[in-house]
Amino acid sequence: MLIQTALMALAATAVSAVKPLEVKGNDFYDPDTGNKFQIVGVGYQPGGSAGYKPDDNKDPLTDADACMRDAALMQILGINTVRVYNIDPYLDHDKCASIFNAAGMYLIIDVNSPLPGEAITSFNPWESYFGGYLNRTFAVMEAFANYPNTLLFFSGNEIINDKPSAKVTPPYIRAVTRDLKNYVKKNFKRQIPVGYSAADVRDYTYDTWNYCQCTIDGEEDNMSRGDVYGLNSYSWCGIDATYTSSSYNELTDNFKSSSVPVFFSEYGCNQPLGEPRYWNESVALYGDKMNGVFSGGLVYEYSEEDKNYGLVNLTSDGAKLLGDYNRLKNKLTKVDWKSVMAQKAPQKDIEPPKCDEKLITHDGFLANWTLPAPPDNTKDMIENGVTPKRNGKLVDISDFKVSLKVSDERGNEMKDLKVVAFSNDEVNYPGKVSTDTGKETNSSSNSTTGGDNSTEGDSKGDGKGDGKDDKGNGAASAAPMILAAALPALAMVFA
């Protein structure tokens, strides 16, 4: 009996690496050490929106061998947070979540997808806000709530992206946030944060932030108020860009008064086309001017898709590092991470502004906080939990060796690649795991159109564009007329 108990204890420690973080004021922080947490992250959606195939029982966190390979390469980069855009809540993600956990990495999960009925649309949002949609988003949270490395959920991504969407969608963003937070409060032991990932369309960047963070008079606990705010920003472009010319100074100055954590939920401009990315913005982001305001950021993106933002090219016969991988790796190691990760969080509440039309500075942005009522069956779903659902849990991983082929930028195969399984409470950061990944080059080797790159579309979960370049989107990949026709029918099915 004692031996069995000891073995159970060993198994428990084998799957325990990171621990849940909390939000206080405008920081993520470790409640035991009091240290502020800086996101060193990457967007992860192999195959782009086309890689989300629920009919084939496939999403980015279902293939354990692929997760092991990608976690090992991310670990070498210093990644500690992985954003996953499109998830099937009814599939088994336990092995992949456990692999990333052991590698010292948190997960940010988008609750939406590109498929009809699985996202709030930028047009006619009232047609996409119905019971069946909420049932699925609640199921996504159920699938990931038990993993200690689930950092937060995004209720939407780039839903506000132009003047027409700014006129109609803001109340729906807060309504979904309200519904998700109420579900978390009622059904989960850990109060996992919920926030919104915004497009950096500069006319609406600060209006969106203020709309999401302000408090509505009379609303109990202000449940529609976002816990965090992510910004998909692509304004630092090219080798000659600076902190000032990129307007990073403007972003820092405006967000310094935030009452919630703000971070780059995507960054990594690849303009001018055909030129390498040098990642000078990464050094700035974690430097003294910015790390007191921003909680880090997530590079866009891990795998090479049709817009050429990838760090790694995934092909039918293996994975190959691209030029951006080593350039990012080497640039991140220039940061003093021990000092950055040892910073203490103030752990003080910051009073948010009250919701008022004076917060809105641009004509065309809806300055109204009258939120749509939840669909009729929402209360029952929140009170009793949704069905069907799958509750994820960490599992023991016995072998951390990478079984899939990986080569460096020059085509040399990387041997003996593996994930370093951390002990309890360890989080990854750049330089913590060192492996030879070849020499840095100035090659713009991210032009991998055609060949074995068998994906189309990018990894966006909803909304469209980023206001800086033609980066594409996921939910908008379905034609608006098809969505407009499909959603009312879906609403009737789930009513």
C-alpha positions as CSV (number, residue, x, y, z in Angstrom):
1,M,0.0,0.0,0.0
2,L,2.9,2.4,0.8
3,I,4.6,1.6,-2.4
4,Q,1.4,2.3,-4.3
5,T,1.0,5.6,-2.6
6,A,4.6,6.5,-3.3
7,L,4.1,5.7,-7.0
8,M,1.0,7.8,-7.1
9,A,2.9,10.7,-5.6
10,L,5.7,10.3,-8.2
11,A,3.1,10.2,-11.0
12,A,1.5,13.4,-9.6
13,T,4.9,15.2,-9.6
14,A,5.6,14.0,-13.1
15,V,2.7,16.0,-14.5
16,S,3.1,19.1,-12.3
17,A,5.3,21.9,-13.7
18,V,3.6,25.3,-13.9
19,K,1.1,26.5,-11.3
20,P,-2.0,28.7,-11.8
21,L,-1.4,32.4,-12.0
22,E,-3.7,35.2,-10.8
23,V,-4.5,38.7,-12.0
24,K,-4.3,41.7,-9.7
25,G,-4.6,45.2,-11.1
26,N,-2.8,45.3,-14.4
27,D,-0.5,42.3,-13.8
28,F,-0.4,38.5,-14.0
29,Y,1.4,37.3,-10.9
30,D,2.5,34.2,-9.0
31,P,0.5,34.2,-5.7
32,D,3.3,32.3,-3.9
33,T,6.3,34.4,-4.9
34,G,4.6,37.7,-5.7
35,N,6.5,37.9,-8.9
36,K,5.1,39.5,-12.0
37,F,4.6,37.2,-15.0
38,Q,5.7,38.3,-18.4
39,I,4.2,36.4,-21.4
40,V,6.8,35.2,-23.8
41,G,4.5,33.6,-26.3
42,V,3.6,32.4,-29.7
43,G,0.4,31.8,-31.7
44,Y,-0.1,28.1,-32.5
45,Q,-2.5,26.9,-35.1
46,P,-0.7,24.4,-37.5
47,G,-2.6,24.4,-40.7
48,G,-4.2,27.7,-40.1
49,S,-8.0,27.8,-40.0
50,A,-8.0,24.9,-42.4
51,G,-6.2,22.8,-39.8
52,Y,-9.3,22.9,-37.5
53,K,-11.2,19.8,-38.7
54,P,-13.7,18.7,-36.1
55,D,-15.2,16.2,-38.6
56,D,-11.8,14.5,-38.7
57,N,-11.3,14.6,-34.9
58,K,-8.4,17.0,-35.4
59,D,-7.3,20.3,-33.9
60,P,-3.9,21.6,-32.8
61,L,-3.9,19.8,-29.5
62,T,-4.8,16.3,-30.5
63,D,-1.6,15.0,-32.0
64,A,0.8,14.2,-29.1
65,D,3.8,13.5,-31.3
66,A,3.4,16.9,-33.1
67,C,2.9,18.6,-29.7
68,M,6.1,17.0,-28.4
69,R,8.1,18.3,-31.4
70,D,6.6,21.8,-31.3
71,A,6.9,22.1,-27.5
72,A,10.6,21.1,-27.7
73,L,11.3,23.8,-30.4
74,M,9.3,26.4,-28.5
75,Q,11.1,25.5,-25.3
76,I,14.4,26.2,-26.9
77,L,13.1,29.6,-28.1
78,G,12.1,30.4,-24.5
79,I,8.4,30.3,-25.0
80,N,6.3,30.2,-21.8
81,T,2.8,30.8,-23.3
82,V,1.0,29.3,-26.3
83,R,-2.1,30.8,-27.8
84,V,-4.4,28.2,-29.5
85,Y,-7.1,29.7,-31.7
86,N,-9.4,26.9,-32.8
87,I,-10.3,24.0,-30.5
88,D,-12.9,21.2,-30.7
89,P,-14.0,21.0,-27.0
90,Y,-15.1,17.4,-27.3
91,L,-11.7,15.9,-28.3
92,D,-9.0,14.6,-26.0
93,H,-6.3,17.3,-25.4
94,D,-4.8,15.7,-22.2
95,K,-1.5,14.6,-23.6
96,C,-0.8,17.8,-25.5
97,A,-1.8,20.0,-22.5
98,S,0.4,17.9,-20.3
99,I,3.4,18.1,-22.6
100,F,3.2,21.9,-22.7
101,N,2.7,22.0,-19.0
102,A,5.8,19.9,-18.4
103,A,7.7,22.2,-20.7
104,G,6.9,25.1,-18.5
105,M,4.2,26.7,-20.8
106,Y,0.8,28.2,-20.2
107,L,-2.1,28.0,-22.7
108,I,-4.3,30.8,-23.9
109,I,-7.5,29.4,-25.4
110,D,-9.8,31.2,-27.9
111,V,-13.4,30.0,-27.4
112,N,-14.4,30.7,-31.0
113,S,-13.7,29.1,-34.4
114,P,-14.0,29.9,-38.1
115,L,-17.0,27.7,-38.6
116,P,-20.6,29.0,-38.9
117,G,-22.3,29.3,-35.5
118,E,-19.0,29.2,-33.6
119,A,-18.1,32.9,-33.4
120,I,-19.7,36.3,-33.0
121,T,-19.5,37.9,-36.4
122,S,-18.4,41.4,-37.2
123,F,-21.6,41.9,-39.2
124,N,-25.1,41.3,-37.8
125,P,-23.7,40.0,-34.4
126,W,-27.3,39.5,-33.1
127,E,-27.7,36.6,-35.5
128,S,-24.6,34.8,-34.2
129,Y,-25.4,35.2,-30.5
130,F,-27.6,32.3,-29.6
131,G,-27.8,29.4,-27.2
132,G,-26.0,26.9,-29.4
133,Y,-23.0,29.2,-29.8
134,L,-22.8,29.7,-26.0
135,N,-23.1,26.0,-25.3
136,R,-20.0,25.4,-27.4
137,T,-18.0,28.2,-25.9
138,F,-18.9,26.9,-22.4
139,A,-17.8,23.5,-23.5
140,V,-14.4,24.9,-24.6
141,M,-13.8,26.3,-21.1
142,E,-14.9,23.0,-19.5
143,A,-12.3,21.1,-21.6
144,F,-9.5,23.3,-20.4
145,A,-10.5,24.5,-16.9
146,N,-8.8,21.6,-15.1
147,Y,-5.4,22.2,-16.6
148,P,-3.3,24.3,-14.2
149,N,-1.5,25.8,-17.2
150,T,-4.6,27.3,-18.7
151,L,-3.8,31.0,-18.3
152,L,-7.0,32.7,-19.8
153,F,-9.8,32.5,-22.3
154,F,-10.3,34.9,-25.2
155,S,-14.0,35.7,-25.7
156,G,-13.3,37.2,-29.1
157,N,-10.7,38.1,-31.6
158,E,-10.7,41.2,-33.9
159,I,-14.4,41.4,-34.0
160,I,-14.1,45.2,-34.1
161,N,-12.0,45.9,-37.2
162,D,-13.6,48.8,-39.1
163,K,-16.3,51.5,-38.7
164,P,-19.3,49.3,-39.5
165,S,-18.3,46.7,-36.9
166,A,-17.5,49.4,-34.4
167,K,-21.1,50.6,-34.7
168,V,-22.7,47.3,-33.7
169,T,-20.5,44.7,-32.1
170,P,-19.2,46.3,-28.8
171,P,-22.2,45.3,-26.7
172,Y,-21.9,41.7,-27.9
173,I,-18.3,41.5,-27.0
174,R,-19.1,42.4,-23.4
175,A,-22.2,40.2,-23.4
176,V,-20.2,37.1,-24.3
177,T,-17.5,38.1,-21.7
178,R,-20.3,38.4,-19.1
179,D,-21.7,35.0,-20.0
180,L,-18.3,33.3,-19.9
181,K,-17.3,34.9,-16.6
182,N,-20.6,33.9,-15.1
183,Y,-20.1,30.3,-16.2
184,V,-16.5,30.3,-14.8
185,K,-17.8,31.7,-11.5
186,K,-20.5,29.1,-11.1
187,N,-18.8,26.0,-12.4
188,F,-15.0,26.2,-11.8
189,K,-13.0,26.2,-8.7
190,R,-10.4,28.5,-10.2
191,Q,-11.5,31.8,-11.5
192,I,-9.7,31.8,-14.9
193,P,-9.5,35.2,-16.5
194,V,-11.6,36.1,-19.6
195,G,-10.6,38.9,-22.0
196,Y,-10.7,40.1,-25.6
197,S,-8.1,40.2,-28.3
198,A,-8.4,43.4,-30.3
199,A,-7.2,44.5,-33.7
200,D,-4.8,47.4,-33.6
201,V,-7.0,49.5,-35.9
202,R,-5.6,52.7,-34.4
203,D,-8.9,54.7,-34.7
204,Y,-10.6,52.2,-32.4
205,T,-7.7,50.7,-30.3
206,Y,-8.2,52.9,-27.2
207,D,-12.0,53.1,-27.6
208,T,-12.1,49.3,-27.6
209,W,-9.9,49.1,-24.6
210,N,-11.9,51.6,-22.6
211,Y,-15.2,50.0,-23.7
212,C,-14.0,46.6,-22.4
213,Q,-12.3,47.7,-19.1
214,C,-14.9,50.3,-17.8
215,T,-17.4,49.6,-15.1
216,I,-21.2,49.7,-15.8
217,D,-23.2,51.3,-13.0
218,G,-25.6,48.9,-11.4
219,E,-24.0,45.8,-12.8
220,E,-23.3,43.2,-10.1
221,D,-19.6,42.6,-10.0
222,N,-19.3,44.1,-13.5
223,M,-19.2,40.6,-14.9
224,S,-19.1,41.9,-18.5
225,R,-15.9,43.8,-17.8
226,G,-12.9,42.1,-19.3
227,D,-10.2,40.7,-16.9
228,V,-7.4,41.2,-19.5
229,Y,-6.9,43.0,-22.8
230,G,-4.9,41.6,-25.7
231,L,-3.8,43.7,-28.7
232,N,-2.8,42.3,-32.1
233,S,-0.3,44.9,-33.1
234,Y,1.9,45.1,-36.2
235,S,3.2,48.6,-36.2
236,W,7.0,47.8,-35.8
237,C,8.0,47.0,-39.3
238,G,11.5,46.6,-40.8
239,I,15.0,46.8,-39.5
240,D,15.0,50.6,-39.4
241,A,11.9,50.8,-37.1
242,T,12.4,52.2,-33.6
243,Y,10.4,52.5,-30.4
244,T,9.2,55.9,-31.6
245,S,8.7,55.4,-35.3
246,S,6.7,52.3,-34.7
247,S,4.4,54.2,-32.2
248,Y,5.3,51.7,-29.5
249,N,5.9,54.8,-27.3
250,E,2.3,56.0,-28.0
251,L,0.9,52.6,-27.1
252,T,3.0,52.5,-23.9
253,D,1.9,56.0,-22.9
254,N,-1.8,55.3,-23.5
255,F,-2.0,51.9,-21.8
256,K,0.0,52.9,-18.6
257,S,-3.3,53.8,-16.9
258,S,-4.9,50.4,-17.6
259,S,-6.8,48.7,-14.8
260,V,-6.3,45.3,-16.3
261,P,-3.2,43.5,-17.8
262,V,-2.5,44.5,-21.4
263,F,-0.3,42.5,-23.6
264,F,0.4,41.9,-27.3
265,S,-1.9,39.0,-28.2
266,E,-0.1,39.0,-31.6
267,Y,2.9,40.8,-32.9
268,G,5.6,40.4,-35.5
269,C,5.2,42.6,-38.7
270,N,6.6,40.9,-41.8
271,Q,6.7,44.0,-43.9
272,P,8.4,44.9,-46.2
273,L,7.6,41.6,-47.9
274,G,10.6,39.4,-48.6
275,E,12.8,40.9,-45.9
276,P,13.7,39.0,-42.7
277,R,12.2,39.9,-39.3
278,Y,14.8,41.1,-36.9
279,W,12.7,41.2,-33.7
280,N,14.0,44.4,-32.3
281,E,10.5,45.0,-31.0
282,S,10.9,41.9,-28.7
283,V,13.9,43.5,-26.9
284,A,11.9,46.8,-26.5
285,L,8.8,44.9,-25.3
286,Y,10.7,43.3,-22.4
287,G,12.8,46.4,-21.7
288,D,12.5,49.0,-19.0
289,K,10.3,51.4,-21.0
290,M,7.6,48.8,-21.7
291,N,7.6,45.9,-19.2
292,G,6.0,48.0,-16.5
293,V,3.0,48.6,-18.7
294,F,2.7,45.5,-20.9
295,S,2.7,41.9,-19.7
296,G,4.7,40.7,-22.7
297,G,3.4,39.3,-26.0
298,L,2.8,36.5,-28.4
299,V,4.7,36.2,-31.6
300,Y,2.6,35.5,-34.7
301,E,3.1,32.7,-35.5
302,Y,4.7,29.3,-34.9
303,S,3.9,27.5,-38.2
304,E,4.4,28.8,-41.7
305,E,1.0,29.4,-43.4
306,D,0.1,31.3,-46.6
307,K,0.9,34.7,-45.2
308,N,4.5,33.9,-44.4
309,Y,4.6,34.6,-40.6
310,G,6.0,31.3,-39.5
311,L,9.0,30.4,-37.4
312,V,8.9,26.7,-38.5
313,N,7.7,25.1,-41.7
314,L,5.7,22.0,-41.2
315,T,5.7,19.6,-44.2
316,S,4.6,16.1,-45.0
317,D,8.1,14.7,-44.2
318,G,9.0,16.8,-41.1
319,A,9.6,20.2,-39.8
320,K,12.2,22.8,-40.8
321,L,13.3,25.9,-38.9
322,L,12.9,29.1,-40.8
323,G,15.2,32.2,-40.6
324,D,12.8,33.9,-38.2
325,Y,13.3,31.2,-35.6
326,N,17.0,31.7,-34.9
327,R,16.8,35.5,-35.3
328,L,14.0,35.5,-32.6
329,K,15.9,33.1,-30.4
330,N,19.1,35.1,-30.5
331,K,17.3,38.4,-30.0
332,L,15.4,37.1,-26.9
333,T,18.6,36.0,-25.2
334,K,19.7,39.6,-25.2
335,V,17.1,40.3,-22.4
336,D,18.1,39.9,-18.8
337,W,15.4,37.3,-18.0
338,K,16.4,36.6,-14.5
339,S,15.8,40.3,-13.6
340,V,12.6,40.5,-15.7
341,M,11.1,37.4,-14.1
342,A,12.1,38.4,-10.6
343,Q,10.1,41.7,-10.7
344,K,7.5,42.0,-8.0
345,A,3.9,42.8,-8.9
346,P,2.3,45.6,-6.9
347,Q,-0.8,43.4,-6.4
348,K,-3.0,46.5,-6.1
349,D,-6.4,47.0,-7.5
350,I,-6.6,49.8,-10.0
351,E,-9.9,51.6,-10.2
352,P,-11.2,51.3,-13.7
353,P,-13.0,54.2,-15.4
354,K,-16.8,54.3,-15.3
355,C,-18.5,53.6,-18.6
356,D,-19.4,56.9,-20.1
357,E,-19.7,58.2,-23.7
358,K,-16.8,60.5,-22.9
359,L,-14.5,57.5,-22.9
360,I,-15.2,57.1,-26.6
361,T,-13.1,59.5,-28.8
362,H,-14.0,58.5,-32.4
363,D,-17.3,58.9,-34.2
364,G,-18.8,55.7,-35.3
365,F,-17.8,53.7,-32.2
366,L,-20.9,52.7,-30.3
367,A,-20.9,54.5,-26.9
368,N,-23.7,52.4,-25.5
369,W,-23.4,49.8,-22.7
370,T,-26.9,48.4,-22.9
371,L,-26.0,44.8,-23.4
372,P,-28.1,42.2,-25.1
373,A,-29.9,39.8,-22.8
374,P,-28.6,36.2,-22.7
375,P,-30.4,33.7,-24.9
376,D,-33.3,32.0,-23.1
377,N,-31.4,28.8,-22.1
378,T,-28.2,30.5,-20.9
379,K,-29.3,30.6,-17.2
380,D,-29.9,26.8,-17.2
381,M,-26.5,26.2,-18.9
382,I,-24.7,28.3,-16.3
383,E,-26.6,26.8,-13.3
384,N,-26.4,23.2,-14.3
385,G,-23.4,23.0,-16.7
386,V,-23.5,22.2,-20.4
387,T,-23.9,18.9,-22.1
388,P,-22.1,17.4,-23.8
389,K,-18.7,18.3,-22.3
390,R,-15.3,16.8,-21.8
391,N,-13.3,17.6,-18.7
392,G,-9.6,17.6,-19.4
393,K,-7.0,16.5,-16.9
394,L,-3.2,16.3,-16.8
395,V,-1.8,12.8,-17.5
396,D,1.6,11.3,-17.0
397,I,4.0,11.5,-20.0
398,S,6.6,8.7,-19.8
399,D,8.8,9.7,-22.8
400,F,9.7,13.3,-23.8
401,K,11.8,12.4,-26.8
402,V,10.8,13.9,-30.2
403,S,9.9,11.1,-32.6
404,L,9.3,13.3,-35.7
405,K,12.0,14.6,-38.1
406,V,13.2,18.2,-37.5
407,S,15.9,20.0,-39.5
408,D,17.6,23.4,-39.0
409,E,17.4,26.2,-41.6
410,R,20.2,24.7,-43.6
411,G,18.5,21.3,-43.8
412,N,20.7,19.5,-41.2
413,E,18.7,17.1,-39.1
414,M,18.5,17.8,-35.4
415,K,19.3,14.7,-33.4
416,D,18.2,13.7,-29.9
417,L,15.6,16.5,-29.7
418,K,13.4,16.3,-26.6
419,V,11.3,18.3,-24.2
420,V,13.0,19.0,-20.9
421,A,10.4,18.1,-18.3
422,F,10.6,20.8,-15.5
423,S,9.9,20.1,-11.9
424,N,7.1,21.7,-9.9
425,D,6.4,25.4,-10.3
426,E,9.0,26.0,-13.1
427,V,8.2,28.2,-16.0
428,N,10.2,28.4,-19.2
429,Y,12.0,31.5,-20.3
430,P,14.6,32.3,-23.1
431,G,18.0,30.7,-22.4
432,K,16.7,28.2,-19.9
433,V,17.0,25.3,-22.3
434,S,19.9,25.4,-24.7
435,T,20.2,23.4,-27.9
436,D,22.1,23.9,-31.1
437,T,19.6,25.1,-33.7
438,G,22.1,26.1,-36.4
439,K,23.6,29.5,-37.2
440,E,21.5,32.7,-37.6
441,T,21.2,33.9,-41.2
442,N,19.8,36.9,-42.9
443,S,17.9,34.8,-45.3
444,S,14.2,35.6,-45.9
445,S,13.5,31.9,-46.0
446,N,9.9,32.3,-45.0
447,S,8.8,32.3,-48.6
448,T,7.5,28.7,-48.7
449,T,4.5,29.0,-50.9
450,G,3.6,25.7,-52.6
451,G,5.6,22.5,-52.1
452,D,4.5,20.5,-49.1
453,N,3.0,23.3,-47.2
454,S,-0.5,21.9,-47.4
455,T,-2.5,24.6,-45.5
456,E,-4.5,27.6,-46.5
457,G,-5.8,30.5,-44.4
458,D,-4.4,31.7,-41.2
459,S,-5.2,30.8,-37.6
460,K,-7.7,33.5,-36.8
461,G,-10.7,32.4,-34.7
462,D,-13.0,35.3,-35.6
463,G,-13.1,38.9,-36.8
464,K,-11.0,40.0,-39.8
465,G,-7.7,41.6,-40.4
466,D,-5.4,43.6,-38.2
467,G,-5.5,47.0,-39.8
468,K,-1.8,46.9,-40.8
469,D,-1.6,44.4,-43.7
470,D,-3.5,41.8,-45.5
471,K,-3.0,39.1,-42.9
472,G,-6.3,37.4,-43.4
473,N,-8.7,35.9,-40.9
474,G,-10.3,32.7,-39.9
475,A,-14.0,33.3,-39.2
476,A,-14.2,35.6,-42.2
477,S,-12.9,32.8,-44.4
478,A,-16.5,31.7,-44.7
479,A,-18.4,33.9,-47.1
480,P,-20.6,36.4,-45.3
481,M,-23.6,35.4,-47.3
482,I,-23.2,31.8,-46.3
483,L,-22.9,32.7,-42.7
484,A,-25.8,35.0,-42.8
485,A,-27.9,32.2,-44.2
486,A,-26.6,29.5,-41.9
487,L,-26.8,31.2,-38.6
488,P,-30.5,31.7,-38.2
489,A,-31.0,28.0,-39.1
490,L,-28.4,27.0,-36.5
491,A,-30.1,29.1,-34.0
492,M,-33.4,27.3,-34.6
493,V,-31.6,23.9,-34.3
494,F,-30.1,24.8,-30.9
495,A,-33.1,26.7,-29.5
